[in-house]
């Protein structure tokens, strides 16, 4: 298993990602070999948030030309992570039918994302 810091490379900041971040959807450039489960665990551990959904998209490199020289840009993977903006305590039943709840302190946003307010 990889380290969580190696899964997420950097945030992917565009106009669309900034508007979606206000609704709880954050976009990251991730490792090409990372799965949805890897991205979910990395975001939950690094930013202390509750992840609801993860979507990933693969981007193939484009062919670029500069004069007579032809090359190719690198391939990369983008992950769109939807977090829980209103985390509630988790309720469950213990023995004898008693109800217990677990109060985990989750953040409701990712401050390190670099939003311009």
Secondary structure by P-SEA (a helix, b strand, c coil): ccccccccccccccaaaaaaaaacbbbbbccccccaaaaaaaaaaaccccccbbbbbbbcbbbbbcccbbbbbbbbbbbbbbccccccccccccccbbbbbbbbbcccccccccccc
